[in-house]
Amino acid sequence: MYKQADIGYLQARTQRLQDTVALALALGAGWDANAGQAQARQLS
C-alpha cells in the first residue's frame, strides 16, 4: 500500500514538473541557437 502511495506521489510530481516546463516554453522560455550570435553582433 505504501508503494502505491509512493508511485502516485512520483507520478503527480512528474506531471507537475512537465506542466511547469510546458508553461515556461509557452511563455517563450527556451534555448535559442542564434541568441549568442545576435548578442555578439550587438557588442561589436
PyMOL Python script that loads the backbone (N, CA, C, O; Angstrom):
from pymol import cmd

cmd.read_pdbstr("""\
ATOM      1  N   MET A   1       0.824  -1.186   0.000  1.00  0.00           N
ATOM      2  CA  MET A   1       0.000   0.000   0.000  1.00  0.00           C
ATOM      3  C   MET A   1       0.875   1.259   0.000  1.00  0.00           C
ATOM      4  O   MET A   1       0.551   2.240  -0.670  1.00  0.00           O
ATOM      5  N   TYR A   2       1.963   1.232   0.737  1.00  0.00           N
ATOM      6  CA  TYR A   2       2.832   2.411   0.767  1.00  0.00           C
ATOM      7  C   TYR A   2       3.520   2.609  -0.581  1.00  0.00           C
ATOM      8  O   TYR A   2       3.761   3.741  -1.001  1.00  0.00           O
ATOM      9  N   LYS A   3       3.836   1.499  -1.257  1.00  0.00           N
ATOM     10  CA  LYS A   3       4.461   1.609  -2.575  1.00  0.00           C
ATOM     11  C   LYS A   3       3.527   2.300  -3.557  1.00  0.00           C
ATOM     12  O   LYS A   3       3.965   3.110  -4.374  1.00  0.00           O
ATOM     13  N   GLN A   4       2.233   1.978  -3.477  1.00  0.00           N
ATOM     14  CA  GLN A   4       1.261   2.617  -4.356  1.00  0.00           C
ATOM     15  C   GLN A   4       1.189   4.115  -4.073  1.00  0.00           C
ATOM     16  O   GLN A   4       1.058   4.918  -4.997  1.00  0.00           O
ATOM     17  N   ALA A   5       1.274   4.485  -2.823  1.00  0.00           N
ATOM     18  CA  ALA A   5       1.258   5.898  -2.462  1.00  0.00           C
ATOM     19  C   ALA A   5       2.514   6.590  -2.985  1.00  0.00           C
ATOM     20  O   ALA A   5       2.447   7.713  -3.485  1.00  0.00           O
ATOM     21  N   ASP A   6       3.648   5.923  -2.871  1.00  0.00           N
ATOM     22  CA  ASP A   6       4.895   6.485  -3.389  1.00  0.00           C
ATOM     23  C   ASP A   6       4.827   6.680  -4.901  1.00  0.00           C
ATOM     24  O   ASP A   6       5.251   7.713  -5.420  1.00  0.00           O
ATOM     25  N   ILE A   7       4.293   5.689  -5.601  1.00  0.00           N
ATOM     26  CA  ILE A   7       4.170   5.772  -7.054  1.00  0.00           C
ATOM     27  C   ILE A   7       3.224   6.908  -7.430  1.00  0.00           C
ATOM     28  O   ILE A   7       3.510   7.674  -8.351  1.00  0.00           O
ATOM     29  N   GLY A   8       2.120   7.020  -6.736  1.00  0.00           N
ATOM     30  CA  GLY A   8       1.173   8.102  -7.002  1.00  0.00           C
ATOM     31  C   GLY A   8       1.794   9.465  -6.776  1.00  0.00           C
ATOM     32  O   GLY A   8       1.574  10.390  -7.557  1.00  0.00           O
ATOM     33  N   TYR A   9       2.565   9.590  -5.714  1.00  0.00           N
ATOM     34  CA  TYR A   9       3.247  10.854  -5.420  1.00  0.00           C
ATOM     35  C   TYR A   9       4.235  11.210  -6.523  1.00  0.00           C
ATOM     36  O   TYR A   9       4.279  12.354  -6.975  1.00  0.00           O
ATOM     37  N   LEU A  10       5.028  10.231  -6.956  1.00  0.00           N
ATOM     38  CA  LEU A  10       6.019  10.480  -8.002  1.00  0.00           C
ATOM     39  C   LEU A  10       5.358  10.826  -9.335  1.00  0.00           C
ATOM     40  O   LEU A  10       5.857  11.671 -10.078  1.00  0.00           O
ATOM     41  N   GLN A  11       4.245  10.179  -9.633  1.00  0.00           N
ATOM     42  CA  GLN A  11       3.541  10.497 -10.870  1.00  0.00           C
ATOM     43  C   GLN A  11       2.990  11.925 -10.828  1.00  0.00           C
ATOM     44  O   GLN A  11       3.060  12.650 -11.820  1.00  0.00           O
ATOM     45  N   ALA A  12       2.450  12.319  -9.697  1.00  0.00           N
ATOM     46  CA  ALA A  12       1.922  13.672  -9.563  1.00  0.00           C
ATOM     47  C   ALA A  12       3.036  14.706  -9.648  1.00  0.00           C
ATOM     48  O   ALA A  12       2.872  15.756 -10.270  1.00  0.00           O
ATOM     49  N   ARG A  13       4.154  14.410  -9.028  1.00  0.00           N
ATOM     50  CA  ARG A  13       5.283  15.346  -9.066  1.00  0.00           C
ATOM     51  C   ARG A  13       5.840  15.475 -10.489  1.00  0.00           C
ATOM     52  O   ARG A  13       6.165  16.572 -10.943  1.00  0.00           O
ATOM     53  N   THR A  14       5.943  14.338 -11.180  1.00  0.00           N
ATOM     54  CA  THR A  14       6.422  14.354 -12.551  1.00  0.00           C
ATOM     55  C   THR A  14       5.491  15.169 -13.439  1.00  0.00           C
ATOM     56  O   THR A  14       5.951  15.960 -14.263  1.00  0.00           O
ATOM     57  N   GLN A  15       4.195  14.981 -13.277  1.00  0.00           N
ATOM     58  CA  GLN A  15       3.238  15.733 -14.083  1.00  0.00           C
ATOM     59  C   GLN A  15       3.340  17.225 -13.789  1.00  0.00           C
ATOM     60  O   GLN A  15       3.234  18.045 -14.700  1.00  0.00           O
ATOM     61  N   ARG A  16       3.541  17.577 -12.535  1.00  0.00           N
ATOM     62  CA  ARG A  16       3.683  18.984 -12.159  1.00  0.00           C
ATOM     63  C   ARG A  16       4.914  19.606 -12.813  1.00  0.00           C
ATOM     64  O   ARG A  16       4.856  20.733 -13.304  1.00  0.00           O
ATOM     65  N   LEU A  17       6.022  18.878 -12.819  1.00  0.00           N
ATOM     66  CA  LEU A  17       7.226  19.388 -13.455  1.00  0.00           C
ATOM     67  C   LEU A  17       7.049  19.512 -14.968  1.00  0.00           C
ATOM     68  O   LEU A  17       7.520  20.476 -15.571  1.00  0.00           O
ATOM     69  N   GLN A  18       6.381  18.554 -15.574  1.00  0.00           N
ATOM     70  CA  GLN A  18       6.122  18.624 -17.012  1.00  0.00           C
ATOM     71  C   GLN A  18       5.235  19.823 -17.336  1.00  0.00           C
ATOM     72  O   GLN A  18       5.460  20.511 -18.332  1.00  0.00           O
ATOM     73  N   ASP A  19       4.245  20.072 -16.515  1.00  0.00           N
ATOM     74  CA  ASP A  19       3.376  21.231 -16.720  1.00  0.00           C
ATOM     75  C   ASP A  19       4.144  22.532 -16.569  1.00  0.00           C
ATOM     76  O   ASP A  19       3.897  23.488 -17.305  1.00  0.00           O
ATOM     77  N   THR A  20       5.076  22.580 -15.621  1.00  0.00           N
ATOM     78  CA  THR A  20       5.890  23.771 -15.417  1.00  0.00           C
ATOM     79  C   THR A  20       6.760  24.046 -16.635  1.00  0.00           C
ATOM     80  O   THR A  20       6.876  25.189 -17.077  1.00  0.00           O
ATOM     81  N   VAL A  21       7.368  23.001 -17.175  1.00  0.00           N
ATOM     82  CA  VAL A  21       8.198  23.158 -18.366  1.00  0.00           C
ATOM     83  C   VAL A  21       7.344  23.589 -19.554  1.00  0.00           C
ATOM     84  O   VAL A  21       7.751  24.470 -20.311  1.00  0.00           O
ATOM     85  N   ALA A  22       6.190  22.998 -19.731  1.00  0.00           N
ATOM     86  CA  ALA A  22       5.310  23.368 -20.835  1.00  0.00           C
ATOM     87  C   ALA A  22       4.886  24.826 -20.727  1.00  0.00           C
ATOM     88  O   ALA A  22       4.831  25.529 -21.736  1.00  0.00           O
ATOM     89  N   LEU A  23       4.590  25.285 -19.535  1.00  0.00           N
ATOM     90  CA  LEU A  23       4.214  26.684 -19.329  1.00  0.00           C
ATOM     91  C   LEU A  23       5.374  27.606 -19.657  1.00  0.00           C
ATOM     92  O   LEU A  23       5.188  28.618 -20.332  1.00  0.00           O
ATOM     93  N   ALA A  24       6.565  27.272 -19.189  1.00  0.00           N
ATOM     94  CA  ALA A  24       7.740  28.104 -19.462  1.00  0.00           C
ATOM     95  C   ALA A  24       7.990  28.189 -20.962  1.00  0.00           C
ATOM     96  O   ALA A  24       8.281  29.271 -21.473  1.00  0.00           O
ATOM     97  N   LEU A  25       7.883  27.082 -21.673  1.00  0.00           N
ATOM     98  CA  LEU A  25       8.087  27.097 -23.115  1.00  0.00           C
ATOM     99  C   LEU A  25       7.000  27.897 -23.822  1.00  0.00           C
ATOM    100  O   LEU A  25       7.281  28.610 -24.785  1.00  0.00           O
ATOM    101  N   ALA A  26       5.768  27.785 -23.350  1.00  0.00           N
ATOM    102  CA  ALA A  26       4.671  28.535 -23.951  1.00  0.00           C
ATOM    103  C   ALA A  26       4.849  30.038 -23.754  1.00  0.00           C
ATOM    104  O   ALA A  26       4.396  30.833 -24.578  1.00  0.00           O
ATOM    105  N   LEU A  27       5.499  30.420 -22.681  1.00  0.00           N
ATOM    106  CA  LEU A  27       5.719  31.837 -22.398  1.00  0.00           C
ATOM    107  C   LEU A  27       6.965  32.376 -23.095  1.00  0.00           C
ATOM    108  O   LEU A  27       7.281  33.559 -22.973  1.00  0.00           O
ATOM    109  N   GLY A  28       7.671  31.520 -23.819  1.00  0.00           N
ATOM    110  CA  GLY A  28       8.802  31.972 -24.599  1.00  0.00           C
ATOM    111  C   GLY A  28      10.152  31.619 -24.024  1.00  0.00           C
ATOM    112  O   GLY A  28      11.175  32.069 -24.540  1.00  0.00           O
ATOM    113  N   ALA A  29      10.184  30.846 -22.994  1.00  0.00           N
ATOM    114  CA  ALA A  29      11.465  30.421 -22.435  1.00  0.00           C
ATOM    115  C   ALA A  29      12.032  29.328 -23.326  1.00  0.00           C
ATOM    116  O   ALA A  29      11.305  28.668 -24.069  1.00  0.00           O
ATOM    117  N   GLY A  30      13.308  29.157 -23.239  1.00  0.00           N
ATOM    118  CA  GLY A  30      13.919  28.092 -24.015  1.00  0.00           C
ATOM    119  C   GLY A  30      15.271  28.530 -24.533  1.00  0.00           C
ATOM    120  O   GLY A  30      15.683  29.677 -24.366  1.00  0.00           O
ATOM    121  N   TRP A  31      15.938  27.608 -25.152  1.00  0.00           N
ATOM    122  CA  TRP A  31      17.275  27.857 -25.657  1.00  0.00           C
ATOM    123  C   TRP A  31      17.163  28.302 -27.102  1.00  0.00           C
ATOM    124  O   TRP A  31      16.528  27.629 -27.914  1.00  0.00           O
ATOM    125  N   ASP A  32      17.771  29.423 -27.425  1.00  0.00           N
ATOM    126  CA  ASP A  32      17.764  29.955 -28.780  1.00  0.00           C
ATOM    127  C   ASP A  32      19.165  29.810 -29.362  1.00  0.00           C
ATOM    128  O   ASP A  32      20.115  30.390 -28.837  1.00  0.00           O
ATOM    129  N   ALA A  33      19.301  29.056 -30.419  1.00  0.00           N
ATOM    130  CA  ALA A  33      20.603  28.783 -31.003  1.00  0.00           C
ATOM    131  C   ALA A  33      21.264  30.045 -31.540  1.00  0.00           C
ATOM    132  O   ALA A  33      22.491  30.112 -31.602  1.00  0.00           O
ATOM    133  N   ASN A  34      20.491  31.035 -31.926  1.00  0.00           N
ATOM    134  CA  ASN A  34      21.042  32.245 -32.519  1.00  0.00           C
ATOM    135  C   ASN A  34      21.237  33.367 -31.507  1.00  0.00           C
ATOM    136  O   ASN A  34      21.727  34.436 -31.870  1.00  0.00           O
ATOM    137  N   ALA A  35      20.874  33.154 -30.270  1.00  0.00           N
ATOM    138  CA  ALA A  35      20.960  34.225 -29.264  1.00  0.00           C
ATOM    139  C   ALA A  35      22.400  34.668 -29.049  1.00  0.00           C
ATOM    140  O   ALA A  35      22.659  35.867 -28.943  1.00  0.00           O
ATOM    141  N   GLY A  36      23.324  33.754 -28.983  1.00  0.00           N
ATOM    142  CA  GLY A  36      24.727  34.099 -28.774  1.00  0.00           C
ATOM    143  C   GLY A  36      25.291  34.888 -29.942  1.00  0.00           C
ATOM    144  O   GLY A  36      26.065  35.824 -29.742  1.00  0.00           O
ATOM    145  N   GLN A  37      24.914  34.525 -31.148  1.00  0.00           N
ATOM    146  CA  GLN A  37      25.393  35.238 -32.327  1.00  0.00           C
ATOM    147  C   GLN A  37      24.829  36.656 -32.376  1.00  0.00           C
ATOM    148  O   GLN A  37      25.549  37.601 -32.698  1.00  0.00           O
ATOM    149  N   ALA A  38      23.552  36.805 -32.060  1.00  0.00           N
ATOM    150  CA  ALA A  38      22.925  38.125 -32.072  1.00  0.00           C
ATOM    151  C   ALA A  38      23.565  39.028 -31.019  1.00  0.00           C
ATOM    152  O   ALA A  38      23.796  40.211 -31.269  1.00  0.00           O
ATOM    153  N   GLN A  39      23.843  38.482 -29.871  1.00  0.00           N
ATOM    154  CA  GLN A  39      24.445  39.265 -28.809  1.00  0.00           C
ATOM    155  C   GLN A  39      25.879  39.661 -29.203  1.00  0.00           C
ATOM    156  O   GLN A  39      26.312  40.776 -28.911  1.00  0.00           O
ATOM    157  N   ALA A  40      26.600  38.772 -29.853  1.00  0.00           N
ATOM    158  CA  ALA A  40      27.975  39.073 -30.281  1.00  0.00           C
ATOM    159  C   ALA A  40      27.965  40.199 -31.328  1.00  0.00           C
ATOM    160  O   ALA A  40      28.850  41.054 -31.332  1.00  0.00           O
ATOM    161  N   ARG A  41      26.966  40.192 -32.209  1.00  0.00           N
ATOM    162  CA  ARG A  41      26.871  41.254 -33.218  1.00  0.00           C
ATOM    163  C   ARG A  41      26.569  42.601 -32.572  1.00  0.00           C
ATOM    164  O   ARG A  41      27.068  43.632 -33.022  1.00  0.00           O
ATOM    165  N   GLN A  42      25.755  42.595 -31.519  1.00  0.00           N
ATOM    166  CA  GLN A  42      25.403  43.848 -30.840  1.00  0.00           C
ATOM    167  C   GLN A  42      26.608  44.430 -30.112  1.00  0.00           C
ATOM    168  O   GLN A  42      26.743  45.650 -30.012  1.00  0.00           O
ATOM    169  N   LEU A  43      27.475  43.577 -29.610  1.00  0.00           N
ATOM    170  CA  LEU A  43      28.637  44.060 -28.849  1.00  0.00           C
ATOM    171  C   LEU A  43      29.736  44.579 -29.756  1.00  0.00           C
ATOM    172  O   LEU A  43      30.572  45.370 -29.317  1.00  0.00           O
ATOM    173  N   SER A  44      29.754  44.155 -31.004  1.00  0.00           N
ATOM    174  CA  SER A  44      30.850  44.600 -31.889  1.00  0.00           C
ATOM    175  C   SER A  44      30.467  45.790 -32.721  1.00  0.00           C
ATOM    176  O   SER A  44      31.276  46.278 -33.509  1.00  0.00           O
TER     177      SER A  44
END
""", "prot")
cmd.dss("prot")
cmd.show_as("cartoon", "prot")
cmd.util.cbc("prot")
cmd.orient("prot")
